[in-house]
């Protein structure tokens, strides 16, 4: 927060009143009342956004992390309460929802604030409800009565709509929220905020766009080379914001590489060849101590690995680091004991609570998705209070949690995205370093990148200098979305609504530029055609015939080359040891004797091992033989021959030279007839060309050059037209294909949703269609609670293991049969999708089935975790996702069915121990 305004000190009452009138000029009564809730002056962008809200507009606020965007969302809450209406405050993650719920309860009291997430339902009919965005989407499709009286929807972290897995939910909400509701969209600084604002204005009506790129706490960039801290930029001394890369940093980075090479040579000694050694970055405890000496704590160190975060904490403990006083350690212990009081001592022991608490008391902690949610919340609370001084975190911490630090440290500039190691984008770098600098506490924030041989200072400067990144839609229709939309507004209206998505808006924007280029090309084509005109006849027709002739000649040439390669491969397969061959071309051309035919050694064909007349042993390949090879002679290769023995090579090469006559060595193989000599199509085309009227034109080649330009540009223009066609109505076309799948499977009947379709509409899951089909086929009807939990887990769980890992263990008996049937059913659905040119359904993942089965059976936590290799956080999250889908199965299954009862029993069996512990009081 900013510090209170002290400019009024020493002023007379009249002067202070006049200054107050100037500051509040144009502000409505609600904003004036709202400002009294804060002990600091609101920034200009906050006031502008709040006033736009009070004037009746929706707003999009794009500003840096930590700038105070949420004040605008809180003003929407204030307007709803003063106006007797409702405000829903949506967030992308449950942890942020819990945090915002606690903030609003402190201000307005628990009776006025509710919370709805997948885990918690607290006072859901309150005038102010905090929820995850998915919860609001589900309420909209279900036509929930809770929407009555809704006036504002705050969408915190709205830039999440770019997320390829969940982003579509944000667009669904923006499109489908009633017209009377005003949207308050809060975004990180993005480079196309105006474009996003235009789309909001188009689909939501009057929307004010407020962009503020000013960081309330200045950010200074550094690099840590060894244990020496360097500024990334130096002032040019020319005034303004001009800065250049620190030349001293560049020199030191080069010196570090040189020193590492020298030390490597010393370590290896004279008698051994130098062995490549991995660069060792400075130990993490030393980095923390270096930051402590520089007064740069508290710090968040981003390590893109859960195991790396845990290892960093252990390294600090083993190094004896202590960043807290005795009084702080006691306060930390008391807070941790209070927050874990409801967790059984045996479970705490299994979860490593002792080591976790010891690290906390020393001021050090990890923060990642593999931790128990309660442990993560303890870290967040203590860090926010300034008790924890060093946190090692994965990038998930940067996504919305209000946990600022004085310094952010980034160990590497690349991360594993689940498929490959990829470089950090400028947007990700900005998101991470946005945590540096606590408003109202720090005068400045600091970002530190740890140098390594693969980290170029210039690359870091590029990331640090790119402040914004574009917001691109990831929207696409889903099966659940389709049946809910068709059920609510009909097929045609649903199609029209989807064309209002930001994805289609951006595609249409791109089409405008492409269409403009097509128009320019068409004008140029007219000019080229005019220049190619011939007074003797239609030259464009003649040019087309020339191209046909050229294409046919090229085609025959390719066919002939392919036939030669195939024949060459067959001839190599016939070679035997002792065959003397003539290598036709290349560096290895000349006579050679075959030592080993090399059949089956390589996937691209035989690779014979030969000895040349120059005593060189070579491994040849199919590329050395553009045509078939035949032995010209045979010689005996002694059984004792060794390619490694120089004398053996000399003797065999001498035999080769003496055995083969000179005329054979000089033999050249005929290239054969031209492929065009006996082709009827080529003969016909040549005759037609000679007979064409323009063939005798003395300017024929000038015309031909213009015709060739016309042809090239026409080909490029056609490609542009296809791109325009591909982007136009792209969302609607995908929706049509999704509906075709649903029509084929009986979930839609023309413009109506069938009973099975309404069941599908209650399932909000990535594998929604497979879940609905499993229900329809009755695959789970005869299962017990634990067996049902195992089967349903395959629809929510995604392993972190590679695809070629050992097949997971599954429960025996009916559950195993049901899982196999689900996989077969997925295969059938994949075929239906392929026929309709869509691909939404991944294969069921059986990796959690045995763990879910054991937990539902009542096995102890330590036994379950030990056998599953899951962290406590991953286990709890997987079980909660499973519980969420089991709840949807209850809603979708027929009333009073056996499956409903089984699903309820499964939920009751699994909601125990660490899973049952709620983080919301």
N, C-alpha and C positions, 0 to 999 in steps of 0.2 A: 504494500500500500504506500501511497505517497505521504509525505509528512504534512502536518496541518499548515495552512497558510498563515504566515506571520507578517505579511506585508502591511497589515493594518496597525501594527504597533506604532504608537506615537501620533496617530491621527485623532482629530476631534470627532465627536459623535456624528456631526453633520457629514464630515468627510467619509466616515465609515459607512454611513447610510447611503451616500451617493455611490460609493464603490459597490455596495451590495446591489443597488438598483441596476448598475451597469452589468454586473455579473449575471443577474437573473432576468435581464431584459429578454422578452420573447419566450420565457419558460412558463409552461402551464402550471396550474395549482398542484397537480399530482407530482410533477417533477420537483417542484419546490419542496413539497412535503417529503419526497423520497430522499432528497439531498441531506436532510437532517439526520438520516439514519447512519451517515458516515462521518467520521471525524477527519476527513480529508476532502479537498476539493476534487471534483470529478474532472477528468481530462476533457478536452474539447470534443474528441470523437465520441466519448461516452455521452456527453450532453446532447450532441447532434443526433445520435441514434435514439436516445430516450425521448427527445422531443418529437422525432418522427413517429415513434410509437404512440405518443399521447395525441398526436395530430391525426391518427387513424391509419397510418401506413404500416405495412410489414417492413422488416429491416434485414439486411445482410451486413454483418460486421466482419471485416477481414483485418486482423491485427496480429502482431507477433505474440507468441506464447508469453504469458506473464504480464501482458499489458493491461489486463482487467476487463476483458470482453464480457465476462460473466456478470458484471454490473448491469449490463443491458438486459440480460436474461432475468436478473433479479428485479429489474424495473417492471418487466412484464408480469412477474409474480405480484408485485405491488399493485399494478393496475387492476389485475383480476380480483384481488382481495378488496380493494376500495370500490370496485364496480359491482361486487356481488356475483362475479362470474368465476370461471375455472381457468387454470393454467396447467398444462402438462409440461414438465421439464424433462426432456429426453436426453440420454447420454448413450455413447456406443458400448460402454462396458459396465458390468455390474458394480465393480469397485468404485467407479466414478459416481454411479447412481447412489451408492451407500454414502459416499463422502458428501455429495450435494444434499442428500436427505438430512444428514446430521447438521449441516450448515443451516438449512432452512428451519429445522426444528428448533435450533438455538435461538433463531430470530423470532419465529412466529408461534412456536409451541406445537406439541405433538397432535393436538386436536385439529389443526388446520393443514397439516402436511401428511401425505401418504407416500407409500413406496410400493412399486410393483416391478419385480424382476422375476427371473425364472426361479429364484430361490426363496423370495420373500413376498408376502402380500400383507401390507400394513396400511389400514385406514384408506382403502382404495377409493372411497367415495368422498374424500376430503376435497376442498376447493383447489388445493395445490397437490399434485401427485408427481413424484419423480419416478421415472421408469426408463428401461432400456427401449431403444427405438423399435425393436422387434415386438415388444409388448403392445405398443401403440398400433403398429401395423396389423397385428392380430385383432385388436379391438375394432379397427376400422372395417375389416372384412366380416367380422362377426356382428356388426351393427350394435355394439355394446351400448347399453343405456347409460353407462358412465360418461359417454361423450356428450350427454345433454348439458347445455350451459357452457360448453367449452368455448373460450374466446381467444386463447393464446396457446401456441405450441412453440416452446423453445427447443431448438435443435443444436445442442452443444456439440462441438467438433464435427460440424456438418461436412467438412472435407473428407470424412470417412466414406462418402458416397463413391470415392475413387477405389475403395477396397474391392478387389476382384471377387472376394468370397461373400461379403455381406453388404456391399455398397448399394445394391438395388433396393434395399429396404428403405433407405433415406428418400429415394425418388418416389417409391410407392406412397410413402406418407405424404410427401409434398403434393403429389398429384391428387390423392384421394381424400385428404382432410377437407371438411366442408368449407365452402367459399367464405362463410362468415368468420372463419378462424384466421387470425393473423399469425404468420410465421416469423419467428425471430431466429435467424440462422447465424450461428457464431462459427467463424472459420479461422484457421491459420492464414497467414499472408500467402495468397496465391496470385500468380501472375495474370490470371484471366478472371478476376473477381467481377469485372464489369460484364463479361459474357455470362457468367453465372447469374448475376443480378438481372440481366435482360431476360434470361429464361424464367426466373422467378416472377418478374413483372408480367411475362406473357401468360404463365399458368396460375398465378396467385393474385394478379392485380397490382395495385400501386405498391412498389417495394423500393425503399430508399437503400442505396448502396453506400456504405461508409467504409473507406479503406484508410488504415493508418499504419504506416511502416516504421513509425518511430518506436524504438525500444525504450521503455521507461527507465531501465537500468542499462547503461552502455555496456557492450560486450567487447572484451579484448581477447584477441586470438594469440595462442602461443604454440610452440612445439617443444617437447622435452627430448633432448638429444643426450643419451646417457642419463646423467642426473643434473644436467644443465638446462635451464629454462630460458628459451629465447622468444622474443616477440616475433610473431609471424610477419608483421608489417612494420615499416618504419616510415615516419613522416617525411615527405619530400621537401618540406620547408617552403612550399609554394602557396600555402594557404588552402582553405577549403577542406574537402574530405580526401584530397589526393594522398595516396599512400602506395608504397611499392614493397615488393617482397624483400625481406631482410637479407642483404647480401652476406652478412656474417653467418646467418643460419645456413645458407646454401654452402658456404665454404666449410662449415663445421660438419655438415652431413657428408660431404665428400671426404673430409678428413677421417670421419668415423669409419667409412667403408675401407679406406686405405689402412687404418690402424687394425681393423679386424683381419684384413688379409695378412698383414705383417705378423700379428699374434698367432694366426693360424699356422703360418710357416714355422714359427718358433716352436710351437707345440709339437709339430710333426717331426722335427729334428732333421738331420742331414741324411740319415740312412733310409728314411722312408719318403715316398712321394707324398706331397700334401694331400690330405683327405678333406673333401668339402665338409664344412661344419655349419650347422644352422646358426643364424644370428640369435643371440640371447638378449632379449630386451631387459631393461633394468628391472630388478625384482619389485614386485608390487608393494611390499612394505617400504622399500626405499622411496618409491614414488610418493606414497602417502606421507612419509616423513619429510620429503622435500617440499611437498605442498604445505605441510604444517609449519615448516620453518619460514615459508614465504607468506604465511597468513592467508592461505587460500582454501582452508577448510571452513565449513563442511563441503564435501565433494561427492559427486556421483561418478563412478567409473563405469563406463559402458563396455561390457565384455559380451560378445555375441555368442555366448555358450553358457548354459546353466551350470555344467560341470566346472567351467572356468570361474564362474562367480563363487561357487562353493569352495573351490581350491584357493581362491584369493583370500577368502576369510580365514581358512586354515593357515595359510602362509603368514598372515598378519598375527595370528595367535602364536604360532611357533616362533615368530620374530620378537615376541614379547611386547608388541605395540599396545600402548594404553593411551587413549585420547580423552579420557574422562577423569574427573575428580572423584574422590571417594563419595562425596555427597551425590553427585550425578549418578554414579554406579548404583547407589542405594535406591535412588528414585526410579531408575530404569528397572531394577529388579522388582520393585513394588508394582510398577505398571504391568510388567510382563506376567507376574503372578496373578494379578487381578484379571487380566484379559484371558488367561488360560485356566481360570478356576473351574470352569465347567467341563474341562476335558479330563478324562480319567488319567490318573497317574501312570498306569501301565501304557496307555496310548502315548502319553508325553515321552515316556522312555523310548518307545519304539521310534518316535518321530525325531529323536535326537535333540530334545528340548534342552538338555543340560549344556551341550556345546553351543546351541543357539543363544541361550541366555548369557553364557560366559562371554561370547563375542559382543552381544549387546552391551554388557556392562563395561566392556573395553572401548565402546564407541564405534564398533565395526559390525556390518551386517551385509547379507546378500538379499537380493530382491528379484525373483523370477517366477514364472508360471508353475514351476515344479514344486514350489513351497506350499505348505498348508495355508489356505487363505487367511486364517487367523494370524499366523506368523507374519505374513506379508503386511497385514493391517497394523500389527504392532510396530514393524519397521517404519511404515508410513507415518504413524502417529508420533513416534519418538523422533524421527528425523525432522518432521515439521516443527516440533518443539525445540529443536536444536540440540537434542541429547545425543543423537547418533551423528558422528562426524565423517564417516566414510562408508558409503554404500556401493557395493559392486552389483550391477544390474544388467539385465538384458534389455533390448530396445523396447520391450512392452511397457516399461516404466514411463517412457516418453509419451505414451498415448493417453493423454488426458489427465492422469493423476496429478493432483495439485501437490507437488513435492519438489519445490525449487531448492537450489543449492547455490553457494557462492561460485563453485567451480564445477565444470563438467570435463571429465577426462575420457578420451576415445582411444582405445588401445589399437584398433585396426580400422582401416578404411574399406574393408570388405566383410561380407557376412554370408552365411549359408541361408538360402531362402527356402530350403526344403527340397530343392532340385539341383542347385549348383551354387558355387561361391560367386557372388556378384558384388560389384563396387557399390559403395554408398552413393545414393543420388543426392544432389544439392538439397532437395526437399527433406530427405531423411537426416542429412547433416544439420539442417536448420532446426528440425524438430528436436533432435538430441541436444544441440547446444542451446536451444531455447530455455532449457531448465536452469541455465546459469544466470545468477543475479536475482536476489530476493528484493522485491519492491518494498521500500520503506525500511530495509535493513542494510542492504549493500549499496555502496556508492557505485560499484561497478561489478560486472560479472566476468568470468574468465572461462575460456574454452582451451583445453590443452590436448593436443594430438601427440601421442607417443611415437617418436621417430623409429623407423626400421628401414632396412635396405630397400624394401619395395615401396616405401612412402616418399614420394617426391614432394619437397616443400611447395613447388609450383602447383601440384595437384591439390594440396591442402588449401592453398590460396584461392584456387578456382572454386572449390566447394564453399569456402568462407565468403567469397565475394559474390556468390549467387544467392541472393536473399529470398527469391521466390521460386515457385514451381507451379506448373499448370495443374488445374483441377480437371481431370478427365473422367467421364462417366464410365461405370462398369455395368450398367443396367442391361438386363436381358430378361425376357419373360420366363416364368417357371410354370410347372403343371398346377401347383397350388394357386398361384396368382391367376392363371387362366380360368379355372373353374370358379374362383371367387368373383372375378371381374364379370364373367359372363352371367353368373347367377345374380349379380347386383344390377347390371345395366344392359345386358344383352350383348350379343356377339359383335355387332357393328359398332356400337358405342364403346365397347371395350377396346376394339381395334383403334378407334379414334383417340381414346384416352392414352393408349400406349405411344401413339405418335407424338404426344405432348411431352414425352420424357426428355430429360437433358441429353441423353445419348443421341436421340434423333435430332434434337436441336443442334448439337455439335456436328453431326453428320451432314445436316442440311447446310450449315455454315461452310463446311469443307466443299460441299457440292457447288456452292456459289462460285468459288474460285476456280474449280475444275471446269464448270460450264463456261466461265468467261474465257478460259484458255481454249476450249473447244471452238468457241465462236471466232477467236483470233485465227486459229488454225484453218477453219473453214474459209475465211477470207483469203488467207495465203494460198490455199489450195486452188481457189478460183484464178489467182494470178499465175500460178504454176501451169495450170491447164491451158490458160491463154497463151503462155510463152511456148508451150509444146505443140501448138497447132501447126498443121502442115497443109499447104494448098492442094496437095495431091490426094489427101484422104485422112482417115481417122488415125492419128498417130498414137493415141492412147490405147486403141485396139492393138496396133502393131507392137507397142511396148509390152502389153500384157502377153502377147505371143512370145516375145523374147524372154520374158520372165519364166513362162511355162517351159520353154526350151532349156533355160539355165537350170531351173528346178529339177527337170527330168535328168539332165546330165549329172547333177549333184547326187540325186537319188541313186542312179546307177553306180556312180563312183563309190558311194557309201556301201551299197550292196556288195560290190566287187571286193572292197577292202575287208568287209566282214567275212566274206567267203574265204579270202586269203588267210585271214587270222585263224579261222576255224580249221582250215587245212593245215596251217603251220602247227597248231596245237596237236592235231592228230599225228602229224609226222614226227613231232618230238616224242610223243608217247611210244612210237615204234622203235626208237633208238635203243641200242644195247651197248654195254661197255666194250670198247675197242673200235667202235664205229668212228671213221674219220669223216668229219663234216666240214663244209665251207660256211663259216659265219658270214652272211652276205654284206653287212654294213655296220657302221658305228665304230666306236673305239676298239671293239674286240673283233673286228672283221679279220678274216683270214682262216687258215687251216687250224683245226683243233681235233683232238681225240677225246672221245667221251669216256670219262672215268666212272660216272654215276648218272643214270638217266634222270634222277630227281623227280620221278613221278609220285604225286601225292604229297610232296613237301609243302606246296603253297596252294592257296585257294584259287589263284588266278591262272593256274596251269603248270605244266612241267617246268622244272628249273634244273637243267643238266649241269653237272660239274665237269669241266673240260680242262685239258692241258693244251696250251697254244704252242706254236713252233718257237715262240720266244721264251719257253719254259715257265710261263705264268699259269697258275691254277686259278680259274675263274668260275663263279656260279652264274650261269646265263639265265635269262628269263624269256618269256614269250615276246617281250618287246624287242629283243635282239633279232627276231626272225619275222620280217614283214611278209614273207611268203614261205611255202613249205620247203623243208630241207630233206635231202636224200644223202645217205652215206656214199662217198666217192671211193672209199677203200676201207679195208679192215686191217687192224694190227693187233697183236697180242699184248695185253696189259699184264705184266707179271703179277702173280698173286701177292708177292712180297712188296709191291709198289706202295710207297707212302707219299702222299702229296706234300708232307712236311720235309721230306728228305731231299736236299738240293741235288745229290748225285742221281737219285732215282728220276728226278725231273729232267736232268740233262740227258740221261740215257734214253728216256722215252721220247723226248723231243727230237733227238738225233735219229731215232728209228722212224719217227713221223716224217722228217725231212727226206730221208733216204728212200722211203717206201712210196711216196706220192710224187708223180712226175710234175715238172714245172708247168706244163700246159693245164693241168687240173687246178693248180693254185690260181691261175689267171682267168679261170673260166667265169664268165658272167651269165647269169640266167636271163633269158629273154623276158621282157615285161609282158609279153602276150599282146593280144589284139586290144585296141581301144574298146572300152565298154559301150561306146556309142555307135560302133560301126554296123552292128546288126540289130539295132533296136528299131522296131517299126514306128513307135511313137515319135522318136527323134527324127526319123526320116520324114515322117508326115509333117512335123512342125517346121523343119528346115525348108521343105517344099512350099508350105503356105507362106513362110516369111519371104521367100524369093518372089512369090507371086503377088504379094501385097503391093498396092499402088505406091505407098510411101517408101518402099525399099530402095527405089532409085533416086530419092531426093538427095541433092548435093549438100543439104543442111541436116541430113539424117542424124548425125551424132550430136549436133547442138540440140535438136529436138529431144534426143534420147536422154541427155543430161537433165533437162527440165522434167521429163517424164519420170526419171529416177528420183528426183527430189520430191515430185508429187507423190510417188509411191511410198517413200519413207515417211513423209509427213502424214499421209493418209493412214498408214499403219499406226503411227503414234496417236493420231486423233481417235482411231477406233478403240485403242486401249484406254484413252481418257473417257470415251463414251461408256465403256464397260465399267470403269470405276464409278462414274456418275450413277449408272444404273444400279451398281452394287450397293451404293450408300443411300440411295433414295428409298424411303420406306423400309429400311433394313429391319427395324424393330417390328413393324407390322408383318413383314414376311416371316420373321422368326415366330411371331405369335400364331400366324396361320399354320405353320408346321407343327407347333405344339398342339394346337387345336385339332389338327389332323390325327395326331397320335391319340388324343383323348376321344375323338369320334370313333376311331378304329377299335378302341378298347371299351367303348360303351360308357365313358364318363360324361360325354356330351352327346346330346341328341339334337342336332341342328342348333337352334338358338336357345335350347334349354339344357339345364344341368340335371343329370339323372340322380337317382338316390345314391348310387356309387360315387358320383361326382361330388355330392354334398359331403360324403364321408371323406373324400380326398381333400376337400376344402377345409377340413378341421386338422389337417396334418401339415405342420410347418417344419419341414426337415429337408435336408439336401436330397435324401432318397424318398421323397414324399410318394412318388408313384409306386415304388417297390413296396413301401409300407402298406399302401392302400391295396395293392394286388395280393400281398400276403394275407391281409384281412379277408379279402374277397375269396381267396382260395382256401381259407380255413386252416392255414398251415400251423396256427398256434392254439387251436381249440382244445387239444388234448394234452397240453403241457401243464406242468406244475409251475408254481411261482418262480423258483430258481431257474428252471428250464426256459421259461418265458423271458426272464431277465437276460439270460445268455443270448437268446435269439435276437431280441430287440437291440442288444448292445452292438450287434454287427451293423446296424443302420446308423449309428451315431459315432462310433469310434473310428479313428484313423491312426494307424500305427506310425511310429517314428522310425520303424525298422525298414531296411531296404526290401524291395520286392522279392529278392532271392533268398530271404532269410528262412530259417527252419519253419515248416508249417506249424501254426499255433495249435496248442492243445484245446480240444473242445469236450464238453460234457458227453458222456456216453448215452446211448439209448435214444429216446424220442427227440431230445434236443439236437443231437447230432443229425438225425434224419431231417428235422425241420430246417436246420442250417443248410444242409445239402440241397434241400428243395428250394430254399431262398436263392442260393447261388444259381441253380438251374433257371429259376424264374427270372433272375436278373439277365441271364443270357438270352432268354426269349425277348425280354423288353429291349435289350440292346439291339436285337435284330429289327424290332419295330421302329426304334429310333433311327437306325441306319437307313431303313426304307424311306423314312420321312426327312432325312438329312438334318437331324438334330443329334446332339450328344450331351445329355445332362447327368445321366446316372453312372456313378462309379460302382465298382464291384463291392459287395458287402465285405467288411473287414472283420475277420473272426478273432482278431488279436486280443480282444477283451472278454471274449465269451466265457472262458474258464474262470477268470477273475471275478466276473459278475456273478457267475453261478456259485462260486464259493462264498462270496460276500452275502448273497441272498440266502445261502444255506446256513449262515450264522457263524462262519469260521472267524477266527481272531485276526485282528488287523496285521500283526507281525507275520503270521503265516501267509496271509494273502499278499502282502507287499513283497515278502522274501521270494515267493515263487513267481511273481509277475514282473519283477525288475522295474516297477513303476515307482516314481517318486510319490510322496504323499499328496502333493498338489495335483499331479496328473491323475492320480487315483480318484481324489475327491471330485475333480472337475468332470472326469468321465462318468462317475456315478450320477452326478447331478444332471448331466446331459441325458443320461439314460432315464432318470426319473422324469425329466421333462417330457421325453417321448412316450414313456409309459402313461403319463397323464393324458397325452393326446390320443393314445390308443383307447383309453377309457372313454374319452369323448366321442371317438369315431365308431367304436364297437356298438352293436345293437343293444338297446336298453335291456337290462336284466339278463344279459348273456353270461355264460360261464366265463368267457374271456375277460369281461369287465371285472368280475370278482377276482379272477386270478391276477390281473394286473394290479388291482388294489393291494392284494396280499403281497405281491412282489415289491411294491413301493414301500409298504410297511416294514418288510423284512430288510430292505436296504437302507432305510432312513434311520440309521443308528450310529452311535459312536461319533467319529470325527465328521461323518457326513451330516449328521443331524444337528451339529452345533451351528447355530445361527450367529452371524456377525452383527446383526442389527438388534439393538435392545428394544 
